[in-house]
Structures are given as structure tokens and as C-alpha cells.
Amino acid sequence: MSVLDQIRDLDPNDPGRWPGPFRFGAVGIGFLIAVVLLAYFLAWKPKKPDLDTVRAEEQTLLTTLESKSRKAANLDAYKAQLKEMEESFGAMLRKLPNKTEVPNLLTDISQQGSGAGLDQKLFQPLPQNNKDFYAELPIKMRLTGTFHAIGAFVSGIAALPRIVTLHDVEIAPAAKDAKGGTDLLQLDVTAKTYRYLDEEEQAAAAPKPAQPR
């Protein structure tokens, strides 16, 4: 009788009458299944949350490593970009006047109007506004003249060696003359220049820490 025939003849309800090899095989299979189930419920299942946590941390570390690898690969480019930014920032700082140069700069701004052929009605420096490392110096101006003269004034301001910006620009027809007519325009504008604050001024402008009560 073949092995397959012997397996077919086995009575599942009476394993005690099975031939020896089949009884031992069934016991071995049952023991193996029991070991696997015990390993799952006693070892694998309780540790699975920890394993999932470790896998998530591993993925996070791999992502961080990949990001740092890309940054390391571009480190030279970042250094070159930083150097370029520092040079650009230094060039801008050199365009900010110091305290002793401000009066001359105000004179230059005022002369741009007369040089362009404008009649200066108002030139009023306003209080200084301190920022982080620089001070903003606004000047309220009112000038009258032709459209082309106003354009020349704006071009002259832009060409100054120091940084000067124009804000709150308003252009309207100038007041009529005695004959009841005029082709002149009135320019109201706030010109702002900027001054670099030295270390003492920056320290004085910094917010003071709150005193403990």
C-alpha cells in the first residue's frame, strides 16, 4: 500500500490507531504549531508596537540623513551664496550715511529740487525712526513745477550715492495764478533716507528686559 493510500485510510477520530510514523509526525506538527503560536502571542505581538515605533524612527532618521546629505553636497554653493550676500549687504551698508554725513545728504536732497527747476514750498525733516540696526530719516517735501521737472527730480534722487526712497507721492495741479490758469503741478512726497546705527545706539534702541517684581 502506498503512502497516499495509508493517509487516506487514517481515521481522524481515532488517531491512536494510526501507524507510528504518522502519529509521531502529527505530534511534531502540533508541537511546531504550538511553538509558533506561543512565539506570536508571547514575543511578537507585545513587541509589535515597539517595532513599529522603531521603524518610524528609522524612516525619520533616513529622511534627516538624506536631507543633510543634500545640504552637505551643496555646502560649497551655500558658502558662495553666503559670501555674495555678505558682500551685497556690506555694499548697502556703505550707502548708509553716518551721523556726520546726514546734514550734507539733506542738502543734496533739497538741491535736487532746485536743480530740476522745481519751486520748493516745504522741506521738513521729521523725527528719526529707529529700526533694528538703522534709523529711518523721513523728510516731508512739497515742490511745484512742470511734469518734466518732477521727472528730473525723481531721477536725481535715484542717482544719489546714498539710499533715498520716495513715499506717499501725490501729484496734483498747482494753485492757479492771478490770471486764473497754470500748467504747473504740485508734488507732495515724503523722502526717506537711512542711517546706520553704531553699537551704542543699537544697544540704546534695544528693548529693555522686564524687571522681576
DRENPA-3360 file (N, C-alpha, C; in nm, 2 decimals, always signed):
BEGIN
1 = MSVLDQIR = +0.09/-0.12/+0.00/+0.00/+0.00/+0.00/+0.09/+0.12/+0.00 ~ +0.05/+0.22/-0.08/+0.13/+0.34/-0.09/+0.11/+0.43/+0.02 ~ +0.20/+0.53/+0.04/+0.18/+0.63/+0.15/+0.05/+0.71/+0.14 ~ +0.02/+0.74/+0.01/-0.11/+0.82/-0.01/-0.23/+0.74/+0.03 ~ -0.22/+0.61/+0.00/-0.33/+0.52/+0.04/-0.34/+0.51/+0.19 ~ -0.23/+0.50/+0.26/-0.23/+0.50/+0.40/-0.28/+0.63/+0.47 ~ -0.25/+0.74/+0.41/-0.30/+0.87/+0.46/-0.45/+0.88/+0.44 ~ -0.50/+0.83/+0.33/-0.65/+0.83/+0.30/-0.72/+0.74/+0.41;
9 = DLDPNDPG = -0.65/+0.63/+0.45/-0.72/+0.53/+0.54/-0.71/+0.58/+0.68 ~ -0.64/+0.69/+0.71/-0.63/+0.73/+0.85/-0.77/+0.78/+0.90 ~ -0.80/+0.74/+1.02/-0.93/+0.79/+1.08/-0.90/+0.91/+1.17 ~ -0.95/+1.03/+1.13/-0.92/+1.14/+1.22/-0.98/+1.14/+1.35 ~ -1.08/+1.06/+1.37/-1.15/+1.04/+1.50/-1.08/+0.94/+1.59 ~ -0.98/+0.87/+1.54/-0.91/+0.77/+1.62/-0.76/+0.77/+1.59 ~ -0.69/+0.88/+1.62/-0.55/+0.89/+1.59/-0.47/+0.78/+1.66 ~ -0.52/+0.72/+1.77/-0.45/+0.62/+1.84/-0.42/+0.50/+1.76;
17 = RWPGPFRF = -0.50/+0.47/+1.66/-0.48/+0.35/+1.57/-0.39/+0.38/+1.45 ~ -0.34/+0.51/+1.44/-0.26/+0.54/+1.32/-0.13/+0.47/+1.34 ~ -0.06/+0.44/+1.23/+0.07/+0.39/+1.23/+0.17/+0.48/+1.30 ~ +0.27/+0.42/+1.36/+0.37/+0.50/+1.44/+0.42/+0.63/+1.37 ~ +0.47/+0.61/+1.25/+0.53/+0.73/+1.19/+0.43/+0.85/+1.17 ~ +0.30/+0.82/+1.14/+0.20/+0.92/+1.13/+0.17/+0.99/+1.26 ~ +0.16/+0.90/+1.37/+0.13/+0.96/+1.50/+0.25/+1.05/+1.54 ~ +0.37/+1.01/+1.52/+0.48/+1.10/+1.56/+0.49/+1.22/+1.47;
25 = GAVGIGFL = +0.45/+1.21/+1.34/+0.45/+1.33/+1.25/+0.34/+1.43/+1.30 ~ +0.22/+1.37/+1.33/+0.11/+1.46/+1.38/+0.15/+1.53/+1.51 ~ +0.22/+1.46/+1.60/+0.26/+1.52/+1.72/+0.36/+1.63/+1.70 ~ +0.46/+1.60/+1.60/+0.56/+1.70/+1.57/+0.50/+1.83/+1.51 ~ +0.40/+1.81/+1.42/+0.33/+1.92/+1.36/+0.26/+2.00/+1.46 ~ +0.18/+1.93/+1.55/+0.11/+2.00/+1.65/+0.20/+2.08/+1.74 ~ +0.32/+2.02/+1.78/+0.42/+2.09/+1.86/+0.47/+2.21/+1.79 ~ +0.50/+2.20/+1.66/+0.55/+2.32/+1.59/+0.45/+2.43/+1.58;
33 = IAVVLLAY = +0.32/+2.39/+1.56/+0.22/+2.50/+1.56/+0.20/+2.56/+1.69 ~ +0.21/+2.48/+1.80/+0.20/+2.54/+1.93/+0.32/+2.64/+1.96 ~ +0.44/+2.60/+1.92/+0.56/+2.69/+1.94/+0.54/+2.82/+1.86 ~ +0.49/+2.81/+1.74/+0.47/+2.93/+1.66/+0.37/+3.02/+1.72 ~ +0.25/+2.96/+1.77/+0.15/+3.04/+1.84/+0.20/+3.11/+1.96 ~ +0.28/+3.03/+2.04/+0.33/+3.08/+2.17/+0.43/+3.20/+2.14 ~ +0.51/+3.18/+2.03/+0.61/+3.28/+1.99/+0.53/+3.41/+1.95 ~ +0.42/+3.39/+1.88/+0.35/+3.51/+1.83/+0.28/+3.58/+1.94;
41 = FLAWKPKK = +0.21/+3.51/+2.03/+0.14/+3.58/+2.14/+0.23/+3.63/+2.25 ~ +0.34/+3.55/+2.28/+0.42/+3.59/+2.39/+0.54/+3.68/+2.36 ~ +0.58/+3.67/+2.23/+0.70/+3.75/+2.19/+0.67/+3.86/+2.09 ~ +0.61/+3.81/+1.98/+0.59/+3.90/+1.86/+0.49/+4.01/+1.89 ~ +0.37/+3.97/+1.93/+0.25/+4.06/+1.94/+0.28/+4.17/+2.04 ~ +0.33/+4.14/+2.17/+0.36/+4.25/+2.26/+0.47/+4.35/+2.21 ~ +0.56/+4.30/+2.13/+0.67/+4.39/+2.08/+0.64/+4.46/+1.96 ~ +0.53/+4.43/+1.89/+0.50/+4.49/+1.76/+0.48/+4.64/+1.77;
49 = PDLDTVRA = +0.42/+4.70/+1.87/+0.41/+4.85/+1.88/+0.55/+4.91/+1.89 ~ +0.64/+4.84/+1.97/+0.78/+4.90/+1.98/+0.85/+4.89/+1.84 ~ +0.82/+4.78/+1.77/+0.89/+4.76/+1.64/+0.84/+4.86/+1.54 ~ +0.71/+4.89/+1.55/+0.65/+5.00/+1.46/+0.71/+5.13/+1.49 ~ +0.73/+5.16/+1.62/+0.79/+5.29/+1.66/+0.93/+5.30/+1.61 ~ +1.01/+5.19/+1.63/+1.15/+5.19/+1.58/+1.15/+5.21/+1.43 ~ +1.06/+5.14/+1.36/+1.06/+5.16/+1.21/+1.03/+5.30/+1.17 ~ +0.94/+5.37/+1.24/+0.90/+5.51/+1.21/+1.02/+5.60/+1.24;
57 = EEQTLLTT = +1.09/+5.57/+1.36/+1.21/+5.65/+1.39/+1.32/+5.63/+1.29 ~ +1.33/+5.50/+1.24/+1.43/+5.47/+1.14/+1.40/+5.55/+1.01 ~ +1.28/+5.56/+0.97/+1.24/+5.63/+0.85/+1.27/+5.78/+0.87 ~ +1.24/+5.83/+0.99/+1.27/+5.98/+1.01/+1.42/+6.00/+1.01 ~ +1.50/+5.91/+1.06/+1.64/+5.93/+1.06/+1.70/+5.92/+0.92 ~ +1.64/+5.83/+0.84/+1.68/+5.82/+0.70/+1.65/+5.95/+0.62 ~ +1.53/+6.00/+0.65/+1.49/+6.13/+0.58/+1.58/+6.24/+0.62 ~ +1.62/+6.25/+0.75/+1.71/+6.35/+0.80/+1.84/+6.34/+0.74;
65 = LESKSRKA = +1.89/+6.21/+0.73/+2.02/+6.18/+0.68/+2.03/+6.22/+0.53 ~ +1.92/+6.19/+0.46/+1.91/+6.23/+0.32/+1.92/+6.38/+0.30 ~ +1.84/+6.45/+0.39/+1.84/+6.60/+0.38/+1.98/+6.66/+0.41 ~ +2.04/+6.61/+0.51/+2.17/+6.66/+0.55/+2.28/+6.62/+0.44 ~ +2.26/+6.51/+0.37/+2.35/+6.47/+0.27/+2.34/+6.57/+0.15 ~ +2.21/+6.60/+0.12/+2.20/+6.70/+0.01/+2.26/+6.84/+0.05 ~ +2.24/+6.88/+0.17/+2.30/+7.00/+0.22/+2.45/+7.00/+0.21 ~ +2.50/+6.88/+0.25/+2.65/+6.87/+0.25/+2.70/+6.88/+0.11;
73 = ANLDAYKA = +2.63/+6.82/+0.02/+2.67/+6.82/-0.12/+2.67/+6.96/-0.18 ~ +2.58/+7.04/-0.13/+2.56/+7.18/-0.18/+2.63/+7.28/-0.08 ~ +2.72/+7.23/+0.01/+2.78/+7.32/+0.11/+2.86/+7.43/+0.04 ~ +2.94/+7.40/-0.06/+3.02/+7.50/-0.13/+2.94/+7.60/-0.19 ~ +2.82/+7.56/-0.25/+2.73/+7.66/-0.32/+2.67/+7.75/-0.21 ~ +2.64/+7.69/-0.10/+2.58/+7.77/+0.01/+2.68/+7.87/+0.06 ~ +2.81/+7.83/+0.08/+2.91/+7.92/+0.12/+2.93/+8.04/+0.02 ~ +2.93/+8.00/-0.11/+2.95/+8.11/-0.21/+2.83/+8.20/-0.21;
81 = QLKEMEES = +2.71/+8.15/-0.19/+2.59/+8.24/-0.18/+2.60/+8.33/-0.06 ~ +2.64/+8.27/+0.06/+2.65/+8.35/+0.18/+2.75/+8.46/+0.16 ~ +2.87/+8.43/+0.10/+2.97/+8.53/+0.08/+2.91/+8.64/-0.01 ~ +2.84/+8.60/-0.11/+2.78/+8.70/-0.20/+2.68/+8.79/-0.13 ~ +2.60/+8.73/-0.04/+2.50/+8.81/+0.03/+2.57/+8.90/+0.13 ~ +2.68/+8.86/+0.19/+2.75/+8.94/+0.29/+2.82/+9.06/+0.21 ~ +2.87/+9.04/+0.09/+2.93/+9.15/+0.01/+2.82/+9.24/-0.03 ~ +2.70/+9.19/-0.07/+2.59/+9.28/-0.11/+2.54/+9.36/+0.01;
89 = FGAMLRKL = +2.53/+9.29/+0.13/+2.49/+9.37/+0.25/+2.59/+9.47/+0.28 ~ +2.72/+9.44/+0.27/+2.82/+9.54/+0.30/+2.81/+9.66/+0.21 ~ +2.79/+9.63/+0.08/+2.77/+9.74/-0.02/+2.66/+9.83/+0.02 ~ +2.55/+9.77/+0.06/+2.43/+9.85/+0.10/+2.46/+9.93/+0.23 ~ +2.53/+9.87/+0.32/+2.57/+9.95/+0.44/+2.65/+10.07/+0.41 ~ +2.74/+10.05/+0.31/+2.83/+10.17/+0.27/+2.75/+10.28/+0.21 ~ +2.62/+10.25/+0.17/+2.54/+10.36/+0.11/+2.46/+10.43/+0.22 ~ +2.47/+10.38/+0.34/+2.40/+10.45/+0.45/+2.50/+10.55/+0.51;
97 = PNKTEVPN = +2.45/+10.68/+0.52/+2.54/+10.78/+0.58/+2.56/+10.76/+0.73 ~ +2.67/+10.81/+0.78/+2.68/+10.82/+0.93/+2.63/+10.95/+0.98 ~ +2.63/+10.97/+1.11/+2.57/+11.09/+1.17/+2.63/+11.22/+1.11 ~ +2.76/+11.22/+1.08/+2.82/+11.35/+1.04/+2.79/+11.37/+0.89 ~ +2.74/+11.27/+0.82/+2.71/+11.29/+0.67/+2.57/+11.33/+0.65 ~ +2.48/+11.31/+0.75/+2.34/+11.33/+0.73/+2.31/+11.48/+0.69 ~ +2.37/+11.58/+0.75/+2.33/+11.72/+0.71/+2.37/+11.74/+0.56 ~ +2.48/+11.69/+0.51/+2.52/+11.71/+0.37/+2.42/+11.64/+0.28;
105 = LLTDISQQ = +2.37/+11.52/+0.33/+2.28/+11.45/+0.24/+2.14/+11.52/+0.23 ~ +2.10/+11.58/+0.35/+1.98/+11.66/+0.34/+1.99/+11.77/+0.24 ~ +2.11/+11.84/+0.24/+2.13/+11.95/+0.15/+2.12/+11.89/+0.01 ~ +2.18/+11.78/-0.02/+2.18/+11.72/-0.15/+2.04/+11.69/-0.20 ~ +1.95/+11.64/-0.11/+1.82/+11.61/-0.14/+1.74/+11.74/-0.18 ~ +1.76/+11.84/-0.09/+1.70/+11.97/-0.12/+1.74/+12.03/-0.25 ~ +1.87/+12.02/-0.28/+1.92/+12.08/-0.41/+1.87/+12.00/-0.53 ~ +1.83/+11.88/-0.52/+1.78/+11.81/-0.63/+1.65/+11.88/-0.69;
113 = GSGAGLDQ = +1.57/+11.93/-0.60/+1.45/+12.00/-0.64/+1.49/+12.13/-0.72 ~ +1.57/+12.21/-0.66/+1.61/+12.34/-0.73/+1.68/+12.31/-0.86 ~ +1.77/+12.20/-0.86/+1.84/+12.17/-0.98/+1.76/+12.12/-1.09 ~ +1.64/+12.06/-1.06/+1.55/+12.01/-1.16/+1.45/+12.12/-1.21 ~ +1.46/+12.24/-1.14/+1.38/+12.35/-1.18/+1.25/+12.36/-1.11 ~ +1.24/+12.30/-0.99/+1.12/+12.30/-0.91/+1.12/+12.41/-0.80 ~ +1.01/+12.46/-0.77/+1.00/+12.56/-0.66/+0.97/+12.49/-0.53 ~ +1.06/+12.49/-0.44/+1.04/+12.42/-0.31/+0.96/+12.50/-0.22;
121 = KLFQPLPQ = +0.84/+12.44/-0.18/+0.75/+12.51/-0.09/+0.76/+12.46/+0.05 ~ +0.81/+12.34/+0.07/+0.82/+12.28/+0.20/+0.94/+12.18/+0.20 ~ +1.02/+12.19/+0.30/+1.12/+12.09/+0.33/+1.13/+12.07/+0.48 ~ +1.07/+11.97/+0.53/+1.05/+11.95/+0.67/+1.10/+11.81/+0.72 ~ +1.22/+11.80/+0.77/+1.27/+11.68/+0.83/+1.18/+11.64/+0.95 ~ +1.14/+11.51/+0.95/+1.06/+11.46/+1.06/+1.14/+11.38/+1.16 ~ +1.08/+11.35/+1.27/+1.16/+11.27/+1.38/+1.22/+11.14/+1.32 ~ +1.34/+11.11/+1.37/+1.41/+10.99/+1.33/+1.33/+10.87/+1.39;
129 = NNKDFYAE = +1.33/+10.76/+1.30/+1.26/+10.64/+1.34/+1.36/+10.53/+1.35 ~ +1.40/+10.48/+1.47/+1.50/+10.38/+1.48/+1.44/+10.24/+1.45 ~ +1.51/+10.16/+1.37/+1.48/+10.02/+1.34/+1.58/+9.93/+1.42 ~ +1.60/+9.82/+1.36/+1.69/+9.72/+1.42/+1.83/+9.77/+1.43 ~ +1.89/+9.79/+1.31/+2.03/+9.83/+1.31/+2.05/+9.96/+1.23 ~ +1.94/+10.03/+1.19/+1.95/+10.15/+1.12/+1.84/+10.24/+1.16 ~ +1.85/+10.37/+1.12/+1.75/+10.47/+1.16/+1.69/+10.52/+1.03 ~ +1.56/+10.54/+1.03/+1.49/+10.60/+0.91/+1.47/+10.75/+0.93;
137 = LPIKMRLT = +1.51/+10.82/+0.83/+1.50/+10.97/+0.84/+1.41/+11.02/+0.74 ~ +1.28/+11.05/+0.77/+1.18/+11.10/+0.67/+1.19/+11.25/+0.66 ~ +1.16/+11.30/+0.54/+1.16/+11.44/+0.51/+1.03/+11.47/+0.43 ~ +0.95/+11.55/+0.48/+0.83/+11.59/+0.41/+0.86/+11.70/+0.31 ~ +0.82/+11.69/+0.19/+0.85/+11.79/+0.08/+0.73/+11.83/+0.00 ~ +0.73/+11.95/-0.04/+0.63/+12.00/-0.13/+0.70/+12.08/-0.24 ~ +0.68/+12.05/-0.36/+0.75/+12.12/-0.47/+0.65/+12.14/-0.59 ~ +0.67/+12.25/-0.66/+0.59/+12.28/-0.78/+0.67/+12.30/-0.90;
145 = GTFHAIGA = +0.62/+12.26/-1.01/+0.69/+12.27/-1.14/+0.63/+12.19/-1.25 ~ +0.69/+12.18/-1.36/+0.64/+12.11/-1.47/+0.65/+11.96/-1.45 ~ +0.58/+11.88/-1.53/+0.59/+11.74/-1.53/+0.73/+11.69/-1.55 ~ +0.80/+11.75/-1.65/+0.94/+11.71/-1.68/+1.03/+11.74/-1.57 ~ +1.01/+11.85/-1.50/+1.09/+11.89/-1.39/+1.07/+11.79/-1.27 ~ +0.95/+11.74/-1.25/+0.93/+11.64/-1.15/+1.00/+11.51/-1.18 ~ +0.99/+11.48/-1.31/+1.06/+11.35/-1.36/+1.21/+11.37/-1.34 ~ +1.27/+11.49/-1.36/+1.41/+11.51/-1.34/+1.45/+11.50/-1.19;
153 = FVSGIAAL = +1.36/+11.55/-1.11/+1.39/+11.54/-0.96/+1.39/+11.40/-0.92 ~ +1.29/+11.32/-0.96/+1.29/+11.18/-0.92/+1.42/+11.10/-0.97 ~ +1.46/+11.13/-1.09/+1.58/+11.07/-1.15/+1.70/+11.11/-1.07 ~ +1.71/+11.24/-1.03/+1.82/+11.29/-0.95/+1.83/+11.22/-0.81 ~ +1.71/+11.20/-0.75/+1.71/+11.13/-0.62/+1.76/+10.99/-0.63 ~ +1.72/+10.92/-0.74/+1.76/+10.78/-0.76/+1.91/+10.78/-0.79 ~ +1.97/+10.88/-0.84/+2.11/+10.88/-0.88/+2.20/+10.92/-0.76 ~ +2.15/+10.96/-0.65/+2.23/+11.00/-0.53/+2.31/+10.88/-0.48;
161 = PRIVTLHD = +2.43/+10.90/-0.44/+2.52/+10.79/-0.39/+2.47/+10.72/-0.26 ~ +2.38/+10.79/-0.19/+2.32/+10.73/-0.07/+2.18/+10.69/-0.10 ~ +2.13/+10.59/-0.02/+2.00/+10.54/-0.04/+1.89/+10.64/+0.00 ~ +1.80/+10.68/-0.09/+1.69/+10.77/-0.06/+1.57/+10.71/-0.14 ~ +1.46/+10.69/-0.06/+1.34/+10.64/-0.12/+1.23/+10.74/-0.11 ~ +1.13/+10.73/-0.20/+1.02/+10.83/-0.21/+0.89/+10.76/-0.17 ~ +0.81/+10.82/-0.08/+0.69/+10.75/-0.03/+0.58/+10.86/-0.03 ~ +0.45/+10.80/-0.03/+0.33/+10.89/-0.02/+0.33/+11.00/-0.12;
169 = VEIAPAAK = +0.36/+10.96/-0.25/+0.37/+11.05/-0.36/+0.23/+11.10/-0.40 ~ +0.21/+11.23/-0.41/+0.08/+11.28/-0.45/+0.11/+11.40/-0.55 ~ +0.06/+11.39/-0.67/+0.08/+11.49/-0.77/-0.06/+11.55/-0.81 ~ -0.07/+11.68/-0.80/-0.20/+11.75/-0.84/-0.17/+11.88/-0.90 ~ -0.26/+11.94/-0.98/-0.24/+12.07/-1.04/-0.21/+12.17/-0.93 ~ -0.11/+12.26/-0.96/-0.07/+12.36/-0.86/-0.18/+12.47/-0.86 ~ -0.18/+12.55/-0.75/-0.28/+12.65/-0.74/-0.27/+12.75/-0.86 ~ -0.39/+12.80/-0.90/-0.39/+12.88/-1.02/-0.33/+13.02/-0.98;
177 = DAKGGTDL = -0.27/+13.08/-1.09/-0.21/+13.21/-1.07/-0.31/+13.32/-1.08 ~ -0.26/+13.44/-1.08/-0.35/+13.56/-1.07/-0.44/+13.56/-1.20 ~ -0.39/+13.51/-1.31/-0.46/+13.51/-1.44/-0.56/+13.39/-1.45 ~ -0.57/+13.31/-1.34/-0.66/+13.20/-1.34/-0.62/+13.07/-1.41 ~ -0.50/+13.06/-1.44/-0.46/+12.94/-1.51/-0.31/+12.90/-1.48 ~ -0.27/+12.78/-1.49/-0.13/+12.74/-1.47/-0.12/+12.60/-1.53 ~ +0.00/+12.57/-1.58/+0.03/+12.43/-1.63/+0.13/+12.36/-1.53 ~ +0.14/+12.42/-1.41/+0.24/+12.36/-1.32/+0.17/+12.25/-1.23;
185 = LQLDVTAK = +0.25/+12.16/-1.18/+0.20/+12.06/-1.09/+0.26/+12.07/-0.95 ~ +0.19/+12.03/-0.85/+0.24/+12.03/-0.72/+0.27/+11.88/-0.67 ~ +0.39/+11.86/-0.63/+0.43/+11.73/-0.58/+0.44/+11.73/-0.43 ~ +0.36/+11.65/-0.36/+0.38/+11.62/-0.22/+0.44/+11.48/-0.20 ~ +0.55/+11.47/-0.13/+0.62/+11.35/-0.12/+0.70/+11.34/+0.01 ~ +0.71/+11.22/+0.06/+0.80/+11.20/+0.18/+0.92/+11.13/+0.13 ~ +1.04/+11.19/+0.14/+1.16/+11.13/+0.11/+1.22/+11.07/+0.23 ~ +1.27/+10.94/+0.22/+1.33/+10.88/+0.34/+1.47/+10.84/+0.30;
193 = TYRYLDEE = +1.56/+10.88/+0.39/+1.70/+10.83/+0.38/+1.72/+10.75/+0.51 ~ +1.84/+10.68/+0.52/+1.86/+10.58/+0.62/+2.00/+10.60/+0.67 ~ +2.02/+10.58/+0.80/+2.15/+10.60/+0.87/+2.18/+10.47/+0.95 ~ +2.30/+10.42/+0.94/+2.34/+10.31/+1.02/+2.36/+10.35/+1.16 ~ +2.31/+10.27/+1.25/+2.32/+10.30/+1.40/+2.45/+10.23/+1.45 ~ +2.53/+10.30/+1.52/+2.65/+10.24/+1.58/+2.61/+10.15/+1.69 ~ +2.71/+10.08/+1.75/+2.68/+9.98/+1.85/+2.61/+10.04/+1.98 ~ +2.66/+10.16/+2.02/+2.60/+10.22/+2.13/+2.45/+10.26/+2.11;
201 = EQAAAAPK = +2.42/+10.31/+1.99/+2.28/+10.34/+1.95/+2.20/+10.22/+1.94 ~ +2.25/+10.11/+1.89/+2.17/+9.99/+1.88/+2.14/+9.94/+2.02 ~ +2.24/+9.94/+2.11/+2.21/+9.90/+2.24/+2.11/+9.98/+2.31 ~ +2.11/+10.12/+2.29/+2.01/+10.21/+2.35/+1.88/+10.18/+2.29 ~ +1.87/+10.15/+2.16/+1.74/+10.13/+2.10/+1.68/+9.99/+2.13 ~ +1.76/+9.90/+2.17/+1.71/+9.76/+2.20/+1.61/+9.76/+2.32 ~ +1.51/+9.68/+2.31/+1.41/+9.68/+2.42/+1.47/+9.63/+2.55 ~ +1.44/+9.69/+2.65/+1.50/+9.65/+2.79/+1.42/+9.53/+2.84;
209 = PAQPR = +1.50/+9.44/+2.90/+1.43/+9.32/+2.96/+1.34/+9.36/+3.08 ~ +1.23/+9.29/+3.09/+1.14/+9.32/+3.20/+1.20/+9.30/+3.34 ~ +1.19/+9.39/+3.43/+1.25/+9.37/+3.56/+1.16/+9.28/+3.65 ~ +1.22/+9.19/+3.72/+1.13/+9.10/+3.80/+1.07/+9.17/+3.92 ~ +0.95/+9.14/+3.94/+0.87/+9.21/+4.05/+0.90/+9.14/+4.19;
% end
